């Protein structure tokens, strides 16, 4: 899903990256790729044929929502599942 560019979101991303790199030195590395916020609607468990069906369905949908949060979590993919390794609240 395409997420509209939002300078505040980019600022939060930069602040969180600095925080997690300080809290987890050597675990979290500076990201060199451009920031690209997104929502994932598929995962590695999807079969290629299922992905094509999902793409066909979701490509026709419009999604316009917003949300407020005061906590962001950092997850690490461990064999077979995601594990929360850090959390930041403000």
N, C-alpha and C positions, 0 to 999 in steps of 0.2 A: 504494500500500500504506500502510496506517495504521501509523505508528511510535509506540510508547508514549512518553508524555512522560517525559523523563529530565533532571533538573536538571544533571547533569554534562555532558550533551550540549549543553545550552543555555550552560553556562559555557565550554565549548570553542568554541562558535560565537562568543560574545562576544569571547573572547581572540583568535581567528583574525581576526575582523573588524577589531579594533583593530590587530593586527599588519599585515595586508594594507593597511589604510588608511594606516598609517605608512610602509610600504615602497613603496607605489604611490599616492602622493598625487595626487588628481585623476583617477585611473583607477578606484579603488574608492570608492564613496560609501556613507554610512551608510544602512542599510536601515531603512525606516520601518514596513514591514509586520511583523506578528507572525511569530515563528520557527515554521516548519512543516516539520520534517524529513520527508522522504519518499523513496521509491525510484521512479524513473521506469521504466516498463516499455514506454513507447512513445516515438516521436520524431517529428519533423516530416516525416520521409520516409514515414510510414505513410499509406496511403490510408484514407479514412473507413470503407470496408467492412471493411478489415483491422482497424482499430481496434475496431469493434463485435465482431468475432470474438474478438479478444484480450480485450476486456472481459468477454465472456461466459465465456471460459475461466478467466481469472484471478480473476474475482469469486467463483468457487466454491472457490478454493484458500486454504489457510491456510499462512502462512509464519512460522515461529518460528525465528529464527536470531540469533546475535550474532557479533561479531568484535572483534578487538583490532588496533589499528594504532598506529604511531608516526610516521606521515607523513600529511599531508593536502595535496592539490594544489588549486590554483585554476585553472580552465579558462575560456577565453574562446571563444565561438563566432565563428569567422571563416568567411568564405564556404566552405560545404560541409564544414567539419570543426572539431573542438574542438582548441584549442592550449593546452598548459599554460603559464601565464604566471607562476606562483609556486608555491613549495612550502614547507611548514613542517614541521619534525620536532621531536620532543621526546623 
